[in-house]
Amino acid sequence: SSNLNTTAKSIKLLWGLIKSGWQADGRGPSIWDTFSHETGRVFGDQNGDVACKSYELWEEDLRSILQLGLTHYRLSVSWARLLPDGTTQHVNHKGVQYYNKVIDDLLNARVTPMITLYHFDLPQALQDRGGWKSPNIATLFDSYARFCFQTFGDRVKLWITVNEPYVCAKLGHEDAIHAPGLKEPGRAAYVVGHNMLRAHASAWHSYDAFFRPKQKGLVSLAINSDWLEPLDPDCAEDISATERHLAFTLGWFAWPVTFIDTNSRKHGYSSESRLPFFSKDEPPILGTADFFALNYYTSRKVTSCSGHSDILSMKSDRGAQEVLDPSWPISGVSWLAVVPHGLRRLLSYIKKNFSDPAIYITENGFAQVGSLEMEDVQRVTFYKETISEVAKAITEDGVNVRGYFAWSLMDNFEWADGYSVRFGLFHVDFSDEKRKRTMYHSGREYAKLILKYKWGSSLICPKQL
């Protein structure tokens, strides 16, 4: 578009893609191994035992990365692969060797890795001891994080501790549609989210005290959020409902690591306090994000719910109802309305409300379902429009966006949707034992976008950021 051509020379971004460690190949046991083998949990009773075979086909994945011209690559390491029982008493050295090779190969190809420590796949051994509901999980996660910092941190300078804690808490412990598949509405999710913040903060402080002086990297957590706006912008109740909804999603994890206790914004929305508090004896949560990592996919209108529900749930606590704007097109899955301008508005909101942080868009993508379309023009349009909105956020709104990571490098196991939903820039033929990869049309166009918006070394601070 003309806007892309106009703004391309005035912004600098690092460009990346993402792939989750558990989704990439079979190993275990993790809570997703258990969950996906239970009948009715995943679309078509599919599982991730083999998935993309990236464990065996890493060199092929690297060629795909180089074809796209990526500057950065976000990948997750699997807690259960490195530490099979979740503790440092038992280390899987083959897993260490694999990740060392991946990191070294990326750096030799001049691609900077961003490592995610936790992407939904808790070791089953730890779930058997209470999982994320256990107060001891923060200490166990800190030990795991220290192991990774010690093992890989001489080469890795960008770290994400926990990916999408809201999804882990709500979908896994309230809605029962993600592992571990618990349905304990109105209570468990709050405890899990609380413990994930504790775990993140412990890992951040460990890095800050013991590793940052020498390794000079940065650590954050990836927060997912939709853009939310009132259904009726002139209605005080809808405005208030939108603010509450944002407090329960984005604010839940963003406020504590920046400058405020999220509970102060969430208390009063339920008939009794079910929100855990942080102890003064633990490492402080405040200030434990070196950058703002944002996962954005879609937007919603919000209206106030009338009346009070006696049924405990996060939905009834926040007193807000989501509404889809009928003018927004839907990508392959019903929840994913395509709203590129929502990303720009969310970026501006973060700039205004979180002290103008450096922002990395750590996930964003477009889904395809049904019949395979290699000439995926809708996804091409999505990426062009989205990057155009990011460019406006930078050049017109003054948002400090440092990088953009598309989800995902290739089609893979999409959690409860199994293989029915395709987000990749490379198609994977899951009926082929060799898992043949073929670039979509959108992959070729994404590579052109990277060439247009080349990032510069002026953004690298400190060192390989």
C-alpha positions in Angstrom: 0.0 0.0 0.0 1.0 3.6 -0.4 1.1 4.0 3.4 3.6 1.1 3.7 5.8 2.7 1.1 5.6 6.1 2.8 6.5 4.9 6.3 8.9 2.1 5.5 11.9 4.3 5.5 11.0 6.1 8.8 10.7 3.1 11.1 13.1 0.4 12.2 12.0 -3.0 13.5 13.4 -6.3 14.3 11.5 -9.1 12.6 10.7 -12.5 13.9 8.5 -15.6 14.1 7.5 -17.9 16.9 7.2 -21.6 17.5 6.4 -23.3 20.8 8.6 -26.1 22.0 5.9 -28.5 22.9 4.0 -27.9 19.7 7.1 -28.6 17.6 7.7 -32.3 18.5 6.8 -35.1 20.7 8.4 -35.6 24.2 7.1 -35.7 27.6 5.4 -36.2 29.8 3.9 -32.7 30.2 0.3 -31.7 31.1 -0.4 -31.4 27.4 0.7 -35.0 26.8 -1.8 -36.1 29.4 -4.6 -33.7 28.3 -4.4 -34.4 24.6 -4.6 -38.2 25.2 -7.9 -37.8 27.0 -10.9 -38.4 24.8 -12.8 -35.3 23.7 -10.2 -32.8 24.9 -8.7 -31.9 21.5 -10.2 -31.6 18.0 -10.5 -35.0 16.5 -8.7 -36.5 19.5 -5.4 -35.3 17.9 -2.2 -34.9 19.9 1.2 -33.4 19.7 3.2 -36.7 19.9 4.9 -36.1 16.6 3.6 -32.7 15.3 6.1 -30.9 13.0 9.1 -33.2 13.8 11.2 -30.1 14.4 13.4 -32.1 16.8 14.5 -34.2 13.8 14.0 -31.5 11.1 15.7 -28.5 12.7 18.0 -27.9 9.8 14.9 -27.7 7.5 13.3 -25.2 9.9 16.5 -23.1 9.8 16.4 -23.0 6.1 12.8 -21.7 6.3 13.9 -19.0 8.7 16.6 -17.9 6.4 14.2 -17.9 3.4 12.1 -15.4 5.2 15.1 -13.2 6.1 14.2 -13.0 9.8 16.4 -11.1 12.1 15.0 -12.7 15.3 13.4 -16.1 16.1 11.3 -16.7 19.2 11.2 -20.3 20.4 10.4 -22.0 23.6 12.4 -24.5 25.5 10.5 -27.3 27.1 10.7 -27.6 30.9 9.8 -31.3 30.6 12.5 -32.0 28.0 15.3 -30.3 29.9 14.2 -31.4 33.4 12.0 -34.5 33.0 10.7 -34.5 36.6 10.7 -30.7 36.8 13.7 -30.4 39.1 17.4 -29.8 38.5 18.1 -33.2 40.1 17.5 -34.9 36.8 18.8 -33.2 33.7 18.2 -34.5 30.2 21.5 -33.8 28.5 20.3 -34.7 25.1 17.7 -31.9 25.4 20.4 -29.5 26.4 22.5 -30.5 23.4 19.5 -30.0 21.1 18.8 -26.5 22.3 22.5 -25.6 22.3 22.6 -26.6 18.6 19.5 -24.6 17.8 20.9 -21.5 19.5 24.3 -21.8 17.9 22.9 -22.4 14.5 20.7 -19.3 14.8 23.5 -17.1 15.9 25.8 -18.5 13.2 23.1 -17.5 10.7 22.9 -14.0 12.3 19.5 -14.6 13.7 19.0 -13.5 17.3 17.0 -16.0 19.5 14.4 -14.9 22.0 13.8 -17.8 24.4 10.5 -18.5 26.2 10.9 -20.6 29.3 7.2 -21.6 29.7 4.7 -22.1 26.9 1.8 -24.1 28.5 3.7 -27.4 29.0 4.2 -27.9 32.7 5.9 -31.2 33.5 3.3 -33.7 34.6 5.4 -34.6 37.6 4.9 -31.1 38.9 1.1 -31.1 38.1 0.9 -34.3 40.2 2.3 -32.1 43.1 -0.3 -29.4 42.7 0.9 -27.7 39.5 0.5 -23.9 39.2 -2.0 -24.0 42.1 0.8 -24.9 44.5 2.7 -22.1 46.3 5.9 -24.1 45.8 5.7 -23.7 42.1 7.4 -20.3 42.1 10.6 -21.8 43.7 10.6 -24.7 41.3 10.2 -22.4 38.3 13.0 -20.1 39.6 15.3 -23.2 39.8 14.4 -24.1 36.2 14.9 -20.5 35.0 18.3 -20.3 36.7 19.3 -23.6 35.0 18.4 -22.1 31.6 20.1 -18.8 32.3 23.3 -20.6 33.4 23.2 -23.1 30.4 22.1 -20.8 27.5 22.5 -17.2 28.8 26.0 -16.7 27.5 24.3 -16.6 24.0 20.7 -15.7 24.7 20.0 -12.0 25.5 16.2 -11.9 25.2 14.1 -14.0 27.6 10.3 -14.5 28.2 9.6 -16.2 31.4 5.9 -17.2 31.0 3.8 -17.0 27.8 0.2 -15.8 28.2 -0.4 -16.4 31.9 -4.0 -15.3 31.5 -4.6 -18.2 29.1 -2.9 -20.7 31.3 -4.9 -19.5 34.3 -8.4 -19.1 32.8 -8.5 -21.7 30.0 -6.6 -24.3 32.0 -8.1 -23.9 35.4 -11.5 -22.3 35.0 -12.8 -23.2 31.5 -11.1 -26.6 31.3 -10.4 -26.2 27.6 -6.6 -26.2 28.0 -4.4 -28.4 30.1 -4.6 -29.4 32.9 -8.3 -29.3 32.1 -9.6 -28.1 35.5 -13.0 -26.5 36.0 -12.8 -24.6 39.2 -14.5 -21.3 38.3 -13.9 -18.1 40.3 -11.1 -19.4 42.4 -8.3 -21.5 40.8 -7.5 -19.1 38.0 -6.8 -16.3 40.4 -4.4 -18.5 42.4 -2.7 -19.7 39.2 -2.2 -16.2 37.8 -0.9 -15.1 41.2 1.6 -17.9 41.3 2.7 -17.3 37.7 3.5 -13.7 38.7 5.4 -14.9 41.7 7.4 -17.3 39.5 8.1 -14.7 36.9 9.3 -12.2 39.5 11.6 -14.8 41.2 13.2 -15.6 37.9 13.6 -11.9 37.0 15.3 -11.2 40.3 17.6 -14.2 39.9 18.6 -13.0 36.5 19.1 -9.5 37.7 21.3 -10.5 40.6 23.3 -13.4 39.3 23.3 -13.3 35.5 22.6 -9.8 34.1 25.9 -8.2 35.2 27.8 -10.6 32.9 25.2 -11.7 30.3 23.6 -8.3 29.8 20.2 -9.6 28.6 16.6 -8.6 29.2 13.7 -10.5 30.8 10.0 -10.0 30.6 6.7 -12.0 30.4 4.4 -12.2 27.4 1.0 -10.8 28.1 -1.9 -11.5 25.8 -4.7 -9.0 25.4 -7.5 -8.1 23.0 -8.2 -4.4 22.3 -11.4 -3.6 24.2 -13.6 -0.5 23.7 -17.1 0.3 24.9 -20.0 -0.8 22.8 -21.6 2.6 23.3 -18.8 5.2 23.8 -21.3 7.6 25.4 -22.6 5.1 27.9 -20.9 5.4 31.4 -21.7 1.8 32.2 -20.1 0.5 29.1 -17.0 2.6 29.7 -16.7 1.3 33.2 -17.3 -2.3 32.0 -14.5 -1.9 29.5 -12.1 -0.6 32.2 -13.0 -3.6 34.4 -12.4 -6.0 31.6 -9.0 -4.5 30.8 -8.2 -4.8 34.5 -9.0 -8.5 34.5 -7.0 -9.3 31.4 -4.2 -6.9 30.5 -4.0 -5.2 33.8 -3.9 -8.4 35.9 -0.4 -9.1 34.7 0.8 -5.7 33.4 0.0 -3.5 36.4 2.0 -5.5 39.0 5.2 -5.6 37.0 5.0 -1.9 36.2 3.8 0.2 39.1 0.6 -0.9 40.8 -1.0 -3.8 42.6 -3.6 -5.2 40.2 -5.8 -6.3 43.1 -6.5 -2.6 43.9 -8.2 -2.4 40.5 -10.0 -5.7 40.7 -11.3 -5.7 44.3 -15.0 -4.8 44.7 -16.2 -6.6 41.6 -17.1 -9.7 43.5 -19.2 -10.4 46.6 -16.2 -11.7 48.5 -12.5 -11.3 48.0 -11.0 -14.4 46.4 -7.8 -12.6 45.2 -4.5 -13.7 46.8 -2.1 -11.0 47.9 1.6 -10.8 47.5 3.7 -11.3 50.6 6.3 -8.7 51.6 8.7 -11.6 52.3 8.8 -12.6 48.6 10.8 -10.9 45.8 8.9 -7.8 44.8 6.8 -8.0 41.6 7.2 -4.3 40.8 9.6 -3.4 38.1 10.2 -7.0 36.8 9.7 -6.4 33.1 12.6 -5.0 31.1 10.3 -4.5 28.1 6.6 -4.9 27.4 5.9 -8.2 25.5 2.5 -8.1 23.9 0.5 -11.0 22.2 -2.4 -9.5 20.2 -4.8 -11.3 18.0 -8.2 -9.6 18.0 -10.6 -7.0 19.5 -14.0 -6.8 21.2 -16.7 -4.3 22.0 -17.7 -4.4 25.7 -21.0 -3.7 27.4 -22.0 -3.9 31.0 -23.7 -7.1 32.3 -27.0 -6.4 34.0 -27.6 -7.9 37.4 -25.3 -10.0 39.7 -24.7 -13.7 39.1 -24.5 -16.0 42.1 -22.3 -18.4 40.0 -18.7 -17.9 40.8 -16.6 -17.1 37.7 -14.2 -14.5 36.4 -16.9 -13.4 33.9 -19.4 -12.6 36.6 -16.7 -10.9 38.7 -15.8 -8.5 36.0 -19.4 -7.7 35.1 -18.6 -7.2 31.4 -19.9 -8.8 28.3 -17.9 -9.1 25.0 -19.6 -8.2 21.7 -18.3 -8.7 18.2 -18.7 -5.9 15.8 -20.5 -7.4 12.7 -18.3 -5.2 10.4 -15.2 -7.0 11.5 -14.2 -9.9 9.2 -13.6 -13.3 10.8 -10.5 -15.4 10.1 -10.7 -19.1 10.1 -11.7 -19.5 13.8 -14.8 -18.0 15.2 -13.0 -16.0 18.0 -10.5 -14.3 15.7 -12.1 -11.2 14.3 -9.5 -9.4 12.1 -9.1 -5.9 13.6 -5.6 -4.5 12.6 -6.5 -1.0 13.9 -7.2 -2.6 17.3 -3.5 -3.3 17.6 -2.7 0.3 17.0 -5.2 1.4 19.6 -3.9 -1.1 22.1 -0.3 0.0 21.5 -1.3 3.6 22.2 -3.1 2.5 25.3 0.0 0.8 26.6 2.1 3.8 25.9 -0.3 6.1 27.8 -1.0 3.8 30.8 2.3 2.0 31.3 4.9 4.8 31.2 5.8 4.5 27.5 7.7 1.2 27.6 9.7 -0.4 24.8 7.1 -2.8 23.3 7.7 -6.1 21.4 4.7 -7.5 19.6 5.6 -11.1 20.5 2.6 -12.8 18.8 0.2 -11.9 16.1 -1.3 -14.0 13.3 -4.1 -15.0 11.0 -5.8 -18.5 11.0 -6.8 -20.6 8.1 -9.2 -23.5 8.5 -11.0 -25.9 6.1 -9.7 -26.4 2.6 -6.0 -25.7 2.2 -5.2 -22.4 0.3 -1.5 -22.0 -0.5 -2.3 -18.7 -2.2 -3.6 -17.3 1.1 -4.4 -13.8 0.0 -6.5 -13.0 3.1 -3.5 -13.6 5.3 -1.3 -11.5 3.0 -3.9 -8.6 3.3 -3.9 -9.1 7.1 -0.2 -8.8 7.5 0.0 -5.7 5.2 -2.8 -4.0 7.1 -1.4 -4.9 10.5 2.1 -3.7 9.8 0.6 -0.5 8.3 -1.2 0.0 11.7 2.0 -0.7 13.6 3.8 1.8 11.4 1.2 4.4 12.2 1.6 3.7 15.9 5.3 4.4 15.7 5.3 7.4 13.3 2.1 9.1 14.2 1.4 8.1 17.8 5.0 7.9 19.0 4.8 4.4 20.4 8.1 2.8 21.1 7.6 -0.5 19.2 10.9 -2.4 18.8 9.9 -5.6 17.1 7.2 -7.7 15.6 6.9 -11.5 15.8 4.4 -13.3 13.6 2.6 -16.5 14.8 3.9 -18.7 13.4 6.7 -20.1 11.3 4.7 -23.2 10.3 1.4 -24.9 10.8 1.5 -26.9 14.0 -0.5 -28.4 16.9 -2.8 -25.5 17.9 -3.7 -26.7 21.4 -7.4 -27.7 21.7 -7.8 -27.0 18.0 -5.3 -29.7 17.1 -4.2 -29.5 13.5 -7.5 -28.1 12.3 -6.3 -24.5 12.4 -3.3 -23.3 10.4 -1.4 -20.1 11.4 1.9 -20.9 9.6 3.8 -19.0 6.9 4.9 -22.5 5.9 2.4 -25.3 5.4 3.2 -28.6 7.0 1.7 -31.8 5.4 0.8 -33.8 8.5 -0.2 -36.8 6.4 3.4 -37.0 5.1 5.7 -39.0 7.4 8.5 -36.5 6.4 6.3 -33.5 7.3 7.0 -31.7 4.1 7.2 -27.9 4.5 5.9 -25.6 1.7 5.9 -21.8 1.9 2.6 -20.1 1.6 2.1 -17.1 -0.6 1.9 -15.1 2.7 5.4 -16.3 3.6 6.8 -14.8 0.4 5.0 -11.5 1.1 6.1 -11.5 4.7 9.7 -11.7 3.5 9.1 -8.7 1.3 7.7 -6.8 4.3 10.9 -7.6 6.2 13.0 -6.2 3.4 10.9 -3.0 3.3 11.1 -2.4 7.1 14.7 -3.3 7.8 15.7 -2.9 11.4 18.9 -1.1 12.4 21.6 -1.7 15.0 20.5 1.5 16.7 17.7 -0.6 18.3 20.1 -3.1 19.9 20.4 -2.2 23.5 22.0 -3.8 25.4 23.9 -5.8 22.8 21.7 -8.2 20.9 18.3 -6.9 21.8 
